[in-house]
Amino acid sequence: MIQAIFSDVIVKVHYEQMSNSIIIPDSALKQHAKFYGEVMSIGPECTIEIKVGDKIVFPRHEGFLIKSDQYDGFYKLKEDYCLAKVAD
C-alpha cells in the first residue's frame, strides 16, 4: 500500500454526481463535481484529526494525481487542503 510522508494525506477520489436523471460524461463530471475521497494514508507529521477510512472534501484543483496501474484515482494532498470530514 502507498504510504504518505511528512504532513501529506493520500486519498482515493470519489465524484459526487450532480444529477440522477441525466447522463453526465466522465470528463464533465470530473470538471464540475465536488471532490471527496476516502483517506488511505496519513503522513506522520499530519496534525489534523482524521484517520484512515474517513471521507474528506477537498478542492478539485489542489493536490497531485498519482497515476499508476495500482493506484489509479489516488491524490496526494497537503493537510491544509483537507477542507472537511464527511459524516456517515
N, CA, C and O atoms as a printed pandas DataFrame, in Angstrom:
     atom_number atom_name residue_name chain_id  residue_number  x_coord  y_coord  z_coord
0              1         N          MET        A               1    0.843   -1.184    0.000
1              2        CA          MET        A               1    0.000    0.000    0.000
2              3         C          MET        A               1    0.886    1.245    0.000
3              4         O          MET        A               1    1.992    1.239    0.541
4              5         N          ILE        A               2    0.389    2.282   -0.602
5              6        CA          ILE        A               2    1.101    3.550   -0.679
6              7         C          ILE        A               2    1.093    4.229    0.692
7              8         O          ILE        A               2    0.085    4.179    1.397
8              9         N          GLN        A               3    2.199    4.859    1.076
9             10        CA          GLN        A               3    2.318    5.496    2.388
10            11         C          GLN        A               3    2.621    6.980    2.214
11            12         O          GLN        A               3    3.562    7.347    1.510
12            13         N          ALA        A               4    1.825    7.830    2.854
13            14        CA          ALA        A               4    2.055    9.275    2.826
14            15         C          ALA        A               4    3.284    9.611    3.679
15            16         O          ALA        A               4    3.606    8.904    4.634
16            17         N          ILE        A               5    3.960   10.704    3.314
17            18        CA          ILE        A               5    5.101   11.176    4.086
18            19         C          ILE        A               5    4.830   12.608    4.563
19            20         O          ILE        A               5    3.890   13.259    4.106
20            21         N          PHE        A               6    5.657   13.076    5.475
21            22        CA          PHE        A               6    5.546   14.421    6.053
22            23         C          PHE        A               6    4.121   14.657    6.553
23            24         O          PHE        A               6    3.598   13.844    7.316
24            25         N          SER        A               7    3.490   15.747    6.140
25            26        CA          SER        A               7    2.117   16.030    6.587
26            27         C          SER        A               7    1.124   15.805    5.451
27            28         O          SER        A               7    0.044   16.394    5.441
28            29         N          ASP        A               8    1.491   14.954    4.495
29            30        CA          ASP        A               8    0.633   14.692    3.352
30            31         C          ASP        A               8   -0.451   13.670    3.700
31            32         O          ASP        A               8   -0.340   12.910    4.661
32            33         N          VAL        A               9   -1.500   13.686    2.882
33            34        CA          VAL        A               9   -2.613   12.752    3.025
34            35         C          VAL        A               9   -2.856   12.139    1.649
35            36         O          VAL        A               9   -2.903   12.859    0.651
36            37         N          ILE        A              10   -3.009   10.831    1.589
37            38        CA          ILE        A              10   -3.340   10.136    0.343
38            39         C          ILE        A              10   -4.820    9.783    0.400
39            40         O          ILE        A              10   -5.286    9.164    1.357
40            41         N          VAL        A              11   -5.563   10.187   -0.649
41            42        CA          VAL        A              11   -6.995    9.889   -0.695
42            43         C          VAL        A              11   -7.344    9.169   -1.988
43            44         O          VAL        A              11   -6.743    9.426   -3.031
44            45         N          LYS        A              12   -8.308    8.275   -1.919
45            46        CA          LYS        A              12   -8.895    7.637   -3.107
46            47         C          LYS        A              12  -10.083    8.496   -3.478
47            48         O          LYS        A              12  -11.010    8.661   -2.685
48            49         N          VAL        A              13  -10.060    9.044   -4.682
49            50        CA          VAL        A              13  -11.049   10.029   -5.110
50            51         C          VAL        A              13  -12.377    9.378   -5.475
51            52         O          VAL        A              13  -12.424    8.322   -6.105
52            53         N          HIS        A              14  -13.449   10.039   -5.060
53            54        CA          HIS        A              14  -14.808    9.698   -5.458
54            55         C          HIS        A              14  -15.417   10.974   -6.013
55            56         O          HIS        A              14  -15.050   12.070   -5.590
56            57         N          TYR        A              15  -16.332   10.846   -6.945
57            58        CA          TYR        A              15  -17.008   12.001   -7.522
58            59         C          TYR        A              15  -18.467   11.964   -7.112
59            60         O          TYR        A              15  -19.107   10.914   -7.158
60            61         N          GLU        A              16  -18.991   13.111   -6.713
61            62        CA          GLU        A              16  -20.402   13.192   -6.354
62            63         C          GLU        A              16  -21.177   13.577   -7.596
63            64         O          GLU        A              16  -20.979   14.669   -8.129
64            65         N          GLN        A              17  -22.050   12.711   -8.067
65            66        CA          GLN        A              17  -22.803   13.002   -9.282
66            67         C          GLN        A              17  -23.741   14.172   -9.041
67            68         O          GLN        A              17  -24.286   14.337   -7.950
68            69         N          MET        A              18  -23.918   14.979  -10.079
69            70        CA          MET        A              18  -24.721   16.183   -9.967
70            71         C          MET        A              18  -26.187   15.933  -10.276
71            72         O          MET        A              18  -27.024   16.772   -9.944
72            73         N          SER        A              19  -26.521   14.834  -10.884
73            74        CA          SER        A              19  -27.903   14.575  -11.256
74            75         C          SER        A              19  -28.123   13.074  -11.362
75            76         O          SER        A              19  -27.243   12.338  -11.809
76            77         N          ASN        A              20  -29.297   12.630  -10.950
77            78        CA          ASN        A              20  -29.650   11.219  -11.095
78            79         C          ASN        A              20  -30.474   10.965  -12.346
79            80         O          ASN        A              20  -30.728    9.815  -12.703
80            81         N          SER        A              21  -30.899   12.052  -13.025
81            82        CA          SER        A              21  -31.825   11.870  -14.136
82            83         C          SER        A              21  -31.197   12.038  -15.513
83            84         O          SER        A              21  -31.850   11.750  -16.516
84            85         N          ILE        A              22  -29.943   12.496  -15.593
85            86        CA          ILE        A              22  -29.287   12.637  -16.889
86            87         C          ILE        A              22  -27.930   11.952  -16.846
87            88         O          ILE        A              22  -27.367   11.723  -15.776
88            89         N          ILE        A              23  -27.421   11.633  -18.014
89            90        CA          ILE        A              23  -26.101   11.020  -18.100
90            91         C          ILE        A              23  -25.079   12.138  -18.269
91            92         O          ILE        A              23  -25.197   12.975  -19.164
92            93         N          ILE        A              24  -24.079   12.138  -17.398
93            94        CA          ILE        A              24  -23.032   13.155  -17.447
94            95         C          ILE        A              24  -21.727   12.470  -17.852
95            96         O          ILE        A              24  -21.305   11.525  -17.186
96            97         N          PRO        A              25  -21.077   12.924  -18.932
97            98        CA          PRO        A              25  -19.807   12.311  -19.334
98            99         C          PRO        A              25  -18.762   12.441  -18.228
99           100         O          PRO        A              25  -18.768   13.408  -17.466
100          101         N          ASP        A              26  -17.859   11.449  -18.147
101          102        CA          ASP        A              26  -16.817   11.473  -17.123
102          103         C          ASP        A              26  -16.013   12.763  -17.145
103          104         O          ASP        A              26  -15.683   13.303  -16.090
104          105         N          SER        A              27  -15.693   13.265  -18.336
105          106        CA          SER        A              27  -14.881   14.488  -18.420
106          107         C          SER        A              27  -15.605   15.675  -17.778
107          108         O          SER        A              27  -14.976   16.480  -17.092
108          109         N          ALA        A              28  -16.898   15.790  -17.989
109          110        CA          ALA        A              28  -17.672   16.874  -17.380
110          111         C          ALA        A              28  -17.845   16.634  -15.893
111          112         O          ALA        A              28  -17.788   17.575  -15.101
112          113         N          LEU        A              29  -18.052   15.402  -15.510
113          114        CA          LEU        A              29  -18.219   15.075  -14.107
114          115         C          LEU        A              29  -16.977   15.449  -13.314
115          116         O          LEU        A              29  -17.077   16.048  -12.243
116          117         N          LYS        A              30  -15.795   15.095  -13.840
117          118        CA          LYS        A              30  -14.551   15.414  -13.145
118          119         C          LYS        A              30  -14.323   16.914  -13.073
119          120         O          LYS        A              30  -13.722   17.403  -12.116
120          121         N          GLN        A              31  -14.793   17.649  -14.068
121          122        CA          GLN        A              31  -14.568   19.084  -14.106
122          123         C          GLN        A              31  -15.489   19.836  -13.156
123          124         O          GLN        A              31  -15.078   20.837  -12.570
124          125         N          HIS        A              32  -16.731   19.375  -12.992
125          126        CA          HIS        A              32  -17.713   20.140  -12.242
126          127         C          HIS        A              32  -18.153   19.498  -10.934
127          128         O          HIS        A              32  -18.935   20.094  -10.194
128          129         N          ALA        A              33  -17.681   18.325  -10.640
129          130        CA          ALA        A              33  -18.118   17.633   -9.431
130          131         C          ALA        A              33  -17.413   18.170   -8.202
131          132         O          ALA        A              33  -16.346   18.780   -8.280
132          133         N          LYS        A              34  -18.043   17.922   -7.068
133          134        CA          LYS        A              34  -17.371   18.180   -5.797
134          135         C          LYS        A              34  -16.458   16.983   -5.564
135          136         O          LYS        A              34  -16.890   15.840   -5.713
136          137         N          PHE        A              35  -15.217   17.229   -5.206
137          138        CA          PHE        A              35  -14.304   16.124   -4.941
138          139         C          PHE        A              35  -14.404   15.729   -3.479
139          140         O          PHE        A              35  -14.385   16.575   -2.585
140          141         N          TYR        A              36  -14.509   14.468   -3.262
141          142        CA          TYR        A              36  -14.317   13.939   -1.931
142          143         C          TYR        A              36  -13.605   12.614   -2.082
143          144         O          TYR        A              36  -13.617   12.005   -3.152
144          145         N          GLY        A              37  -12.995   12.181   -1.022
145          146        CA          GLY        A              37  -12.254   10.950   -1.111
146          147         C          GLY        A              37  -12.119   10.264    0.223
147          148         O          GLY        A              37  -12.348   10.852    1.280
148          149         N          GLU        A              38  -11.746    9.022    0.149
149          150        CA          GLU        A              38  -11.513    8.229    1.352
150          151         C          GLU        A              38  -10.032    8.285    1.683
151          152         O          GLU        A              38   -9.189    8.046    0.818
152          153         N          VAL        A              39   -9.714    8.598    2.928
153          154        CA          VAL        A              39   -8.331    8.686    3.376
154          155         C          VAL        A              39   -7.723    7.287    3.376
155          156         O          VAL        A              39   -8.229    6.378    4.035
156          157         N          MET        A              40   -6.631    7.126    2.627
157          158        CA          MET        A              40   -5.956    5.839    2.525
158          159         C          MET        A              40   -4.682    5.786    3.362
159          160         O          MET        A              40   -4.282    4.721    3.831
160          161         N          SER        A              41   -4.042    6.956    3.546
161          162        CA          SER        A              41   -2.786    7.014    4.286
162          163         C          SER        A              41   -2.581    8.433    4.797
163          164         O          SER        A              41   -2.959    9.402    4.139
164          165         N          ILE        A              42   -1.979    8.544    5.976
165          166        CA          ILE        A              42   -1.719    9.837    6.610
166          167         C          ILE        A              42   -0.246    9.899    6.974
167          168         O          ILE        A              42    0.297    8.970    7.572
168          169         N          GLY        A              43    0.400   11.010    6.606
169          170        CA          GLY        A              43    1.812   11.187    6.941
170          171         C          GLY        A              43    2.021   11.342    8.434
171          172         O          GLY        A              43    1.108   11.768    9.141
172          173         N          PRO        A              44    3.216   11.002    8.935
173          174        CA          PRO        A              44    3.485   11.031   10.371
174          175         C          PRO        A              44    3.472   12.428   10.979
175          176         O          PRO        A              44    3.339   12.559   12.195
176          177         N          GLU        A              45    3.606   13.469   10.172
177          178        CA          GLU        A              45    3.615   14.835   10.694
178          179         C          GLU        A              45    2.257   15.532   10.551
179          180         O          GLU        A              45    2.143   16.722   10.846
180          181         N          CYS        A              46    1.244   14.814   10.107
181          182        CA          CYS        A              46   -0.089   15.394    9.921
182          183         C          CYS        A              46   -0.686   15.764   11.279
183          184         O          CYS        A              46   -0.656   14.963   12.213
184          185         N          THR        A              47   -1.229   16.978   11.384
185          186        CA          THR        A              47   -1.744   17.467   12.665
186          187         C          THR        A              47   -3.270   17.552   12.716
187          188         O          THR        A              47   -3.828   17.853   13.771
188          189         N          ILE        A              48   -3.950   17.293   11.604
189          190        CA          ILE        A              48   -5.406   17.385   11.634
190          191         C          ILE        A              48   -6.011   16.070   12.122
191          192         O          ILE        A              48   -5.386   15.013   12.031
192          193         N          GLU        A              49   -7.231   16.152   12.638
193          194        CA          GLU        A              49   -7.868   14.990   13.244
194          195         C          GLU        A              49   -8.645   14.176   12.205
195          196         O          GLU        A              49   -9.869   14.263   12.109
196          197         N          ILE        A              50   -7.905   13.393   11.439
197          198        CA          ILE        A              50   -8.513   12.453   10.503
198          199         C          ILE        A              50   -7.826   11.109   10.687
199          200         O          ILE        A              50   -6.738   11.021   11.257
200          201         N          LYS        A              51   -8.478   10.072   10.198
201          202        CA          LYS        A              51   -7.883    8.735   10.279
202          203         C          LYS        A              51   -8.154    8.000    8.973
203          204         O          LYS        A              51   -9.020    8.400    8.195
204          205         N          VAL        A              52   -7.428    6.949    8.744
205          206        CA          VAL        A              52   -7.633    6.125    7.549
206          207         C          VAL        A              52   -9.075    5.641    7.550
207          208         O          VAL        A              52   -9.587    5.166    8.563
208          209         N          GLY        A              53   -9.719    5.769    6.392
209          210        CA          GLY        A              53  -11.110    5.371    6.254
210          211         C          GLY        A              53  -12.083    6.542    6.305
211          212         O          GLY        A              53  -13.218    6.417    5.844
212          213         N          ASP        A              54  -11.654    7.692    6.863
213          214        CA          ASP        A              54  -12.507    8.876    6.875
214          215         C          ASP        A              54  -12.725    9.367    5.457
215          216         O          ASP        A              54  -11.872    9.181    4.590
216          217         N          LYS        A              55  -13.865    9.992    5.222
217          218        CA          LYS        A              55  -14.129   10.643    3.938
218          219         C          LYS        A              55  -13.962   12.143    4.134
219          220         O          LYS        A              55  -14.482   12.713    5.093
220          221         N          ILE        A              56  -13.228   12.784    3.216
221          222        CA          ILE        A              56  -12.963   14.212    3.317
222          223         C          ILE        A              56  -13.326   14.918    2.014
223          224         O          ILE        A              56  -13.399   14.294    0.956
224          225         N          VAL        A              57  -13.551   16.213    2.106
225          226        CA          VAL        A              57  -13.796   17.076    0.959
226          227         C          VAL        A              57  -12.537   17.892    0.729
227          228         O          VAL        A              57  -11.892   18.335    1.679
228          229         N          PHE        A              58  -12.188   18.090   -0.554
229          230        CA          PHE        A              58  -11.008   18.895   -0.868
230          231         C          PHE        A              58  -11.204   19.604   -2.192
231          232         O          PHE        A              58  -12.003   19.161   -3.017
232          233         N          PRO        A              59  -10.478   20.718   -2.415
233          234        CA          PRO        A              59  -10.612   21.460   -3.674
234          235         C          PRO        A              59  -10.126   20.615   -4.842
235          236         O          PRO        A              59   -9.099   19.943   -4.738
236          237         N          ARG        A              60  -10.852   20.643   -5.948
237          238        CA          ARG        A              60  -10.516   19.767   -7.073
238          239         C          ARG        A              60   -9.239   20.170   -7.791
239          240         O          ARG        A              60   -8.666   19.356   -8.515
240          241         N          HIS        A              61   -8.782   21.394   -7.615
241          242        CA          HIS        A              61   -7.566   21.841   -8.302
242          243         C          HIS        A              61   -6.308   21.696   -7.443
243          244         O          HIS        A              61   -5.215   22.055   -7.881
244          245         N          GLU        A              62   -6.451   21.186   -6.255
245          246        CA          GLU        A              62   -5.295   21.051   -5.369
246          247         C          GLU        A              62   -4.851   19.595   -5.313
247          248         O          GLU        A              62   -5.617   18.679   -5.615
248          249         N          GLY        A              63   -3.630   19.411   -4.929
249          250        CA          GLY        A              63   -3.113   18.064   -4.790
250          251         C          GLY        A              63   -2.453   17.569   -6.060
251          252         O          GLY        A              63   -2.407   18.258   -7.079
252          253         N          PHE        A              64   -1.953   16.371   -5.967
253          254        CA          PHE        A              64   -1.208   15.742   -7.053
254          255         C          PHE        A              64   -1.843   14.404   -7.358
255          256         O          PHE        A              64   -1.917   13.534   -6.491
256          257         N          LEU        A              65   -2.303   14.233   -8.594
257          258        CA          LEU        A              65   -2.905   12.969   -9.006
258          259         C          LEU        A              65   -1.807   11.934   -9.188
259          260         O          LEU        A              65   -0.848   12.163   -9.926
260          261         N          ILE        A              66   -1.943   10.804   -8.522
261          262        CA          ILE        A              66   -0.986    9.711   -8.639
262          263         C          ILE        A              66   -1.472    8.808   -9.759
263          264         O          ILE        A              66   -2.562    8.241   -9.672
264          265         N          LYS        A              67   -0.682    8.670  -10.798
265          266        CA          LYS        A              67   -1.083    7.844  -11.937
266          267         C          LYS        A              67   -0.214    6.597  -11.988
267          268         O          LYS        A              67    0.994    6.664  -12.214
268          269         N          SER        A              68   -0.852    5.478  -11.776
269          270        CA          SER        A              68   -0.188    4.188  -11.919
270          271         C          SER        A              68   -1.279    3.138  -12.058
271          272         O          SER        A              68   -2.446    3.412  -11.775
272          273         N          ASP        A              69   -0.914    1.951  -12.485
273          274        CA          ASP        A              69   -1.892    0.876  -12.638
274          275         C          ASP        A              69   -2.527    0.504  -11.300
275          276         O          ASP        A              69   -3.719    0.206  -11.230
276          277         N          GLN        A              70   -1.736    0.524  -10.263
277          278        CA          GLN        A              70   -2.200    0.062   -8.961
278          279         C          GLN        A              70   -2.965    1.138   -8.193
279          280         O          GLN        A              70   -3.870    0.809   -7.426
280          281         N          TYR        A              71   -2.624    2.418   -8.381
281          282        CA          TYR        A              71   -3.196    3.487   -7.567
282          283         C          TYR        A              71   -3.953    4.511   -8.395
283          284         O          TYR        A              71   -3.865    5.706   -8.114
284          285         N          ASP        A              72   -4.682    4.085   -9.394
285          286        CA          ASP        A              72   -5.454    4.995  -10.234
286          287         C          ASP        A              72   -6.538    5.669   -9.393
287          288         O          ASP        A              72   -7.262    4.998   -8.657
288          289         N          GLY        A              73   -6.649    6.986   -9.501
289          290        CA          GLY        A              73   -7.658    7.718   -8.749
290          291         C          GLY        A              73   -7.220    8.131   -7.367
291          292         O          GLY        A              73   -8.051    8.534   -6.552
292          293         N          PHE        A              74   -5.921    8.041   -7.077
293          294        CA          PHE        A              74   -5.409    8.463   -5.782
294          295         C          PHE        A              74   -4.821    9.869   -5.911
295          296         O          PHE        A              74   -4.197   10.196   -6.920
296          297         N          TYR        A              75   -5.021   10.688   -4.898
297          298        CA          TYR        A              75   -4.444   12.032   -4.840
298          299         C          TYR        A              75   -3.556   12.156   -3.613
299          300         O          TYR        A              75   -3.854   11.600   -2.556
300          301         N          LYS        A              76   -2.468   12.888   -3.766
301          302        CA          LYS        A              76   -1.620   13.261   -2.634
302          303         C          LYS        A              76   -1.934   14.718   -2.335
303          304         O          LYS        A              76   -1.781   15.580   -3.201
304          305         N          LEU        A              77   -2.372   14.997   -1.108
305          306        CA          LEU        A              77   -2.756   16.341   -0.697
306          307         C          LEU        A              77   -1.921   16.801    0.482
307          308         O          LEU        A              77   -1.493   15.989    1.303
308          309         N          LYS        A              78   -1.691   18.093    0.566
309          310        CA          LYS        A              78   -1.167   18.674    1.796
310          311         C          LYS        A              78   -2.321   18.713    2.786
311          312         O          LYS        A              78   -3.471   18.871    2.377
312          313         N          GLU        A              79   -2.047   18.576    4.053
313          314        CA          GLU        A              79   -3.122   18.546    5.046
314          315         C          GLU        A              79   -3.971   19.814    5.021
315          316         O          GLU        A              79   -5.147   19.770    5.383
316          317         N          ASP        A              80   -3.400   20.941    4.601
317          318        CA          ASP        A              80   -4.150   22.205    4.539
318          319         C          ASP        A              80   -5.307   22.151    3.554
319          320         O          ASP        A              80   -6.246   22.938    3.677
320          321         N          TYR        A              81   -5.269   21.241    2.574
321          322        CA          TYR        A              81   -6.320   21.158    1.574
322          323         C          TYR        A              81   -7.458   20.230    1.968
323          324         O          TYR        A              81   -8.428   20.092    1.222
324          325         N          CYS        A              82   -7.357   19.605    3.109
325          326        CA          CYS        A              82   -8.461   18.788    3.629
326          327         C          CYS        A              82   -9.463   19.760    4.260
327          328         O          CYS        A              82   -9.244   20.249    5.368
328          329         N          LEU        A              83  -10.554   20.035    3.558
329          330        CA          LEU        A              83  -11.482   21.091    3.971
330          331         C          LEU        A              83  -12.471   20.652    5.055
331          332         O          LEU        A              83  -12.803   21.426    5.953
332          333         N          ALA        A              84  -12.930   19.423    4.964
333          334        CA          ALA        A              84  -13.932   18.963    5.919
334          335         C          ALA        A              84  -13.993   17.457    5.913
335          336         O          ALA        A              84  -13.655   16.805    4.925
336          337         N          LYS        A              85  -14.430   16.916    7.029
337          338        CA          LYS        A              85  -14.675   15.491    7.144
338          339         C          LYS        A              85  -16.168   15.266    6.888
339          340         O          LYS        A              85  -17.009   16.007    7.397
340          341         N          VAL        A              86  -16.490   14.234    6.093
341          342        CA          VAL        A              86  -17.885   13.939    5.754
342          343         C          VAL        A              86  -18.433   12.959    6.778
343          344         O          VAL        A              86  -17.858   11.894    7.002
344          345         N          ALA        A              87  -19.542   13.323    7.392
345          346        CA          ALA        A              87  -20.179   12.443    8.383
346          347         C          ALA        A              87  -20.883   11.302    7.665
347          348         O          ALA        A              87  -21.450   11.493    6.589
348          349         N          ASP        A              88  -20.848   10.137    8.252
349          350        CA          ASP        A              88  -21.523    8.966    7.671
350          351         C          ASP        A              88  -23.012    9.020    7.888
351          352         O          ASP        A              88  -23.731    8.115    7.464
